[in-house]
Amino acid sequence: MKKIIKKTSAILLATIAVSGMMMTSLSAQAANERFVMISHAPDSDSWWNTIKNAVKESGETMGVRVDYRNPSTGDLADMARIVEQSIASNPDGIIVTIADFDVLKKPLAKAAKKGIPVITINSGTAKQSEQLGALLHIGQPEYDAGFGAGQKAKKAGVTSFLCVNHYITNPASVERCQGYADAVGAELSVSMIDAQQDPTGIEKKVQAFLRRNPDTSAILALGPTSAHPTIRALKKMKMSGKIHFSTFDLSDEIARAIKNDTIKFSIDQQPFLQGYMPVVMLTLYSRYGIIPSNNMNSGPGYVTKDNLALVEKLAGTVR
């Protein structure tokens, strides 16, 4: 027995030594890379904390610097300026959301001319990513995600709904609502409101819509920014659990609402992947010229009361 233990210990020590040599070798190939991630999110959008956590962790793991930048109010013209400024700083790579293809295609063309590799994430489509000259796209097909949510709602008897769109200037948000509308057979033009960002304003707009349209059978929120005020609106109107309510993305408050049956399910696009993987991929591309040949669909996944326990403790940090 002692001989077996000694032999096993020797193998383990040898494995650790080899692993250490491999890590040292990989680290030696690092070139102090600096990447810039640019999102369309305003400072007030807490959902992006998960992506920021992923960026920090992946940067530390790969031994690279990643600067996160965003327009403080979510203004897309400001985002375009940030893209131009970031390109002018000559980073080793850029990670960017396609919040609006038409607004961003001109500034991102400068990255292609300078030979700066780009990976797109979150908003936009794989086709748009290719047109921008990006290496690949990591995100959730937004129309498909909305359609999938609508299919679930239709099975529950939903025929009319309210889409609480807190970022209506982002075409991807409209795609979510359109997919849901098509699935349940509703007309989007009368089913979507421009909720904007103010929580109190969102709450009042939801209440006003439901009073004007008492036959509304479902609500779709597009993330914590619109979901949290909607939860409060339903509670004040004594409608919690009485209307089919679903939302994109997760937070502690959304998890609690799923647990108490206020929200039926959330559509999880797994944002941690959107923050972590592009840093890894750009690092491998910068050092070794390695890049996957296909895009990555990070979602949709669905979080319900049945599987909530698996993700509840991680909501807002990793999930």
C-alpha positions as CSV (number, residue, x, y, z in Angstrom):
1,M,0.0,0.0,0.0
2,K,2.8,2.4,0.9
3,K,4.5,1.7,-2.4
4,I,1.2,2.5,-4.3
5,I,0.8,5.7,-2.3
6,K,4.4,6.8,-3.1
7,K,4.0,5.9,-6.8
8,T,0.7,7.9,-7.0
9,S,2.3,10.9,-5.2
10,A,5.2,10.8,-7.7
11,I,2.8,10.8,-10.6
12,L,0.8,13.7,-9.2
13,L,3.9,15.7,-8.6
14,A,5.2,15.1,-12.1
15,T,1.8,16.1,-13.5
16,I,1.8,19.3,-11.5
17,A,5.3,20.1,-12.7
18,V,4.4,19.5,-16.3
19,S,1.3,21.7,-15.9
20,G,3.4,24.4,-14.4
21,M,5.9,24.2,-17.3
22,M,3.0,24.5,-19.8
23,M,1.5,27.5,-18.0
24,T,4.9,29.1,-17.9
25,S,5.3,28.5,-21.6
26,L,2.0,30.0,-22.4
27,S,2.6,33.0,-20.2
28,A,5.9,33.6,-21.9
29,Q,4.1,34.0,-25.2
30,A,1.9,36.8,-23.8
31,A,2.6,40.1,-25.4
32,N,0.8,42.4,-22.9
33,E,-2.2,42.5,-25.1
34,R,-4.8,45.2,-24.5
35,F,-8.4,44.7,-25.7
36,V,-11.4,47.1,-25.5
37,M,-15.0,46.0,-24.9
38,I,-17.6,48.6,-25.9
39,S,-21.2,48.1,-25.1
40,H,-24.4,50.1,-25.7
41,A,-25.5,49.8,-22.1
42,P,-26.2,52.8,-19.9
43,D,-24.5,53.0,-16.5
44,S,-27.9,52.3,-14.9
45,D,-28.3,48.8,-16.4
46,S,-27.2,46.4,-13.7
47,W,-27.6,43.4,-16.0
48,W,-24.2,44.1,-17.6
49,N,-22.5,43.4,-14.2
50,T,-22.4,39.7,-15.2
51,I,-20.5,40.5,-18.4
52,K,-18.2,42.8,-16.5
53,N,-17.5,40.0,-14.1
54,A,-16.7,37.7,-17.0
55,V,-14.4,40.2,-18.6
56,K,-12.5,40.6,-15.4
57,E,-12.1,36.9,-14.8
58,S,-11.1,36.1,-18.4
59,G,-8.6,38.9,-18.5
60,E,-7.0,37.7,-15.4
61,T,-7.0,34.1,-16.6
62,M,-5.5,34.9,-20.0
63,G,-3.1,37.6,-18.6
64,V,-4.4,40.4,-20.7
65,R,-5.8,43.9,-20.1
66,V,-9.4,44.5,-21.1
67,D,-10.9,48.1,-20.9
68,Y,-14.7,48.2,-20.6
69,R,-16.3,51.3,-22.1
70,N,-19.9,52.4,-22.6
71,P,-22.1,55.5,-23.2
72,S,-23.2,56.5,-19.7
73,T,-26.8,57.2,-20.9
74,G,-27.0,54.6,-23.6
75,D,-26.8,57.1,-26.4
76,L,-25.8,55.4,-29.6
77,A,-24.1,58.4,-31.1
78,D,-22.0,58.5,-28.0
79,M,-21.2,54.8,-28.4
80,A,-20.1,55.4,-32.0
81,R,-17.7,58.1,-30.7
82,I,-16.3,55.7,-28.1
83,V,-15.7,53.1,-30.9
84,E,-13.8,55.7,-32.9
85,Q,-11.7,56.7,-29.9
86,S,-11.0,53.1,-29.0
87,I,-9.8,52.3,-32.6
88,A,-7.6,55.4,-32.5
89,S,-5.9,54.0,-29.4
90,N,-4.7,51.0,-31.4
91,P,-5.8,48.1,-29.2
92,D,-4.9,44.5,-30.0
93,G,-8.6,43.7,-30.4
94,I,-12.1,45.1,-30.0
95,I,-15.2,43.5,-28.6
96,V,-18.4,45.4,-29.4
97,T,-22.2,45.1,-29.4
98,I,-24.1,45.7,-32.6
99,A,-26.6,48.0,-31.0
100,D,-27.4,49.6,-34.3
101,F,-25.8,48.3,-37.5
102,D,-26.2,51.6,-39.4
103,V,-24.8,53.7,-36.7
104,L,-21.7,51.5,-36.1
105,K,-20.8,50.3,-39.6
106,K,-18.8,53.4,-40.5
107,P,-16.7,53.7,-37.3
108,L,-16.1,49.9,-37.3
109,A,-14.9,50.1,-40.9
110,K,-11.9,52.0,-39.5
111,A,-10.9,49.0,-37.4
112,A,-10.9,46.8,-40.5
113,K,-8.7,49.2,-42.3
114,K,-6.2,49.3,-39.5
115,G,-6.2,45.5,-39.2
116,I,-7.7,45.5,-35.7
117,P,-9.5,42.2,-35.0
118,V,-13.1,42.6,-33.9
119,I,-15.5,40.2,-32.2
120,T,-19.2,41.2,-31.9
121,I,-21.3,40.2,-28.9
122,N,-24.8,40.5,-27.5
123,S,-26.8,42.6,-29.9
124,G,-27.0,42.1,-33.7
125,T,-26.9,39.1,-35.9
126,A,-24.2,36.8,-37.3
127,K,-24.9,38.2,-40.7
128,Q,-24.4,41.8,-39.5
129,S,-21.2,40.7,-37.7
130,E,-19.8,39.3,-41.0
131,Q,-20.7,42.4,-42.9
132,L,-18.8,44.5,-40.3
133,G,-15.7,42.3,-41.0
134,A,-15.7,40.8,-37.5
135,L,-14.1,37.4,-36.7
136,L,-17.3,36.0,-35.3
137,H,-20.4,36.8,-33.2
138,I,-21.3,35.6,-29.7
139,G,-24.9,36.2,-28.7
140,Q,-28.5,35.2,-28.7
141,P,-30.6,35.3,-31.9
142,E,-33.1,37.8,-30.6
143,Y,-36.0,37.2,-32.8
144,D,-35.8,33.4,-32.3
145,A,-35.5,34.0,-28.5
146,G,-38.7,36.2,-28.5
147,F,-40.5,33.7,-30.8
148,G,-39.5,30.8,-28.4
149,A,-40.9,32.7,-25.4
150,G,-44.1,33.5,-27.4
151,Q,-44.5,29.8,-28.2
152,K,-44.4,29.0,-24.5
153,A,-46.9,31.7,-23.8
154,K,-49.3,30.6,-26.6
155,K,-49.4,27.1,-25.1
156,A,-50.6,28.8,-21.9
157,G,-53.4,30.4,-23.8
158,V,-51.9,33.9,-24.5
159,T,-53.3,35.8,-27.4
160,S,-52.5,39.4,-26.5
161,F,-49.6,40.9,-24.7
162,L,-47.6,44.0,-23.6
163,C,-44.0,44.3,-24.5
164,V,-42.3,46.6,-22.0
165,N,-39.4,47.9,-24.2
166,H,-37.0,50.0,-22.2
167,Y,-34.5,50.4,-25.0
168,I,-36.6,50.9,-28.1
169,T,-33.8,52.6,-30.0
170,N,-31.9,49.3,-30.1
171,P,-33.3,47.2,-33.0
172,A,-32.5,44.0,-31.2
173,S,-35.0,44.9,-28.5
174,V,-37.7,45.3,-31.1
175,E,-36.8,41.9,-32.6
176,R,-37.5,40.2,-29.3
177,C,-40.9,41.8,-29.1
178,Q,-41.7,41.0,-32.8
179,G,-40.7,37.3,-32.3
180,Y,-43.1,37.1,-29.4
181,A,-45.9,38.9,-31.2
182,D,-45.6,36.6,-34.2
183,A,-45.7,33.5,-32.0
184,V,-48.9,34.5,-30.2
185,G,-50.5,36.0,-33.3
186,A,-50.6,39.6,-32.0
187,E,-50.0,42.9,-33.7
188,L,-46.8,44.5,-32.4
189,S,-47.8,48.1,-33.1
190,V,-50.4,48.0,-30.5
191,S,-48.6,45.7,-28.1
192,M,-45.3,47.5,-27.4
193,I,-44.6,50.6,-25.4
194,D,-41.5,52.8,-25.3
195,A,-40.9,52.4,-21.6
196,Q,-37.5,54.3,-21.5
197,Q,-35.2,53.9,-18.4
198,D,-36.8,55.6,-15.4
199,P,-38.2,53.0,-13.0
200,T,-41.1,55.1,-11.8
201,G,-42.0,56.0,-15.3
202,I,-42.0,52.4,-16.4
203,E,-44.2,51.4,-13.5
204,K,-46.8,54.1,-14.4
205,K,-46.7,53.3,-18.1
206,V,-47.3,49.6,-17.4
207,Q,-50.2,50.4,-15.1
208,A,-51.7,52.8,-17.7
209,F,-51.5,50.3,-20.5
210,L,-53.2,47.5,-18.5
211,R,-56.0,49.9,-17.5
212,R,-56.6,50.9,-21.1
213,N,-56.3,47.2,-22.2
214,P,-57.9,45.1,-19.5
215,D,-58.0,42.0,-21.7
216,T,-54.1,41.9,-22.0
217,S,-53.2,38.3,-21.2
218,A,-49.4,38.5,-21.0
219,I,-46.4,40.8,-20.4
220,L,-42.9,40.5,-21.8
221,A,-40.2,42.5,-20.2
222,L,-36.8,42.8,-21.9
223,G,-34.5,42.7,-18.8
224,P,-34.2,43.8,-15.2
225,T,-34.6,47.5,-16.1
226,S,-38.2,46.9,-17.3
227,A,-39.0,43.8,-15.3
228,H,-38.4,45.2,-11.8
229,P,-40.8,48.1,-12.2
230,T,-43.3,45.8,-13.9
231,I,-43.2,43.5,-10.8
232,R,-44.1,46.5,-8.6
233,A,-46.8,47.6,-11.0
234,L,-48.5,44.2,-10.9
235,K,-48.3,44.0,-7.1
236,K,-49.9,47.4,-6.8
237,M,-52.7,46.4,-9.2
238,K,-53.2,43.1,-7.3
239,M,-52.4,41.2,-10.6
240,S,-49.3,39.3,-9.5
241,G,-49.6,35.7,-10.7
242,K,-52.8,36.5,-12.5
243,I,-51.2,37.5,-15.8
244,H,-48.7,35.5,-17.9
245,F,-45.4,37.4,-17.2
246,S,-42.0,36.5,-18.7
247,T,-38.8,38.4,-19.0
248,F,-35.4,38.3,-20.6
249,D,-32.4,37.9,-18.3
250,L,-31.9,37.3,-14.6
251,S,-31.5,39.2,-11.3
252,D,-32.1,38.5,-7.7
253,E,-35.5,40.2,-7.9
254,I,-36.5,38.3,-11.0
255,A,-35.4,35.0,-9.3
256,R,-37.7,35.8,-6.4
257,A,-40.5,36.7,-8.7
258,I,-40.2,33.3,-10.5
259,K,-40.2,31.6,-7.1
260,N,-43.4,33.3,-6.0
261,D,-45.1,32.7,-9.4
262,T,-45.2,36.4,-10.4
263,I,-42.9,35.5,-13.4
264,K,-43.5,32.3,-15.3
265,F,-40.0,32.1,-16.8
266,S,-37.0,34.2,-17.8
267,I,-35.1,33.9,-21.1
268,D,-31.4,33.4,-20.2
269,Q,-28.9,34.4,-22.9
270,Q,-26.0,33.4,-20.6
271,P,-24.2,36.7,-20.6
272,F,-21.2,35.3,-18.8
273,L,-20.3,33.5,-22.1
274,Q,-20.6,36.9,-24.0
275,G,-18.0,38.5,-21.7
276,Y,-15.6,35.6,-21.1
277,M,-15.3,33.9,-24.5
278,P,-14.4,36.9,-26.7
279,V,-11.5,37.7,-24.5
280,V,-10.2,34.1,-24.7
281,M,-10.7,34.0,-28.4
282,L,-9.0,37.3,-29.1
283,T,-6.1,36.3,-26.9
284,L,-5.7,33.0,-28.8
285,Y,-6.0,34.8,-32.1
286,S,-3.4,37.5,-31.1
287,R,-0.9,34.9,-29.9
288,Y,-1.4,31.9,-32.2
289,G,-3.7,33.0,-35.0
290,I,-6.3,30.5,-33.7
291,I,-10.0,31.4,-34.0
292,P,-13.2,29.2,-34.1
293,S,-14.7,28.9,-37.6
294,N,-18.3,29.4,-36.4
295,N,-20.3,31.8,-34.4
296,M,-21.5,31.0,-30.8
297,N,-25.2,31.1,-29.8
298,S,-25.1,31.8,-26.1
299,G,-28.9,31.5,-25.7
300,P,-31.8,31.2,-25.4
301,G,-32.1,29.1,-22.3
302,Y,-35.2,29.2,-20.0
303,V,-35.2,29.5,-16.3
304,T,-38.4,28.4,-14.6
305,K,-39.4,27.5,-11.1
306,D,-38.4,23.9,-11.8
307,N,-34.7,24.7,-12.5
308,L,-34.4,28.0,-10.6
309,A,-32.3,26.4,-7.7
310,L,-29.5,25.7,-10.2
311,V,-29.0,29.4,-11.0
312,E,-30.6,31.4,-8.2
313,K,-27.4,31.8,-6.2
314,L,-25.5,32.9,-9.3
315,A,-28.0,35.5,-10.5
316,G,-26.4,38.8,-11.2
317,T,-22.9,37.4,-11.0
318,V,-22.4,34.5,-13.3
319,R,-26.0,33.9,-14.6
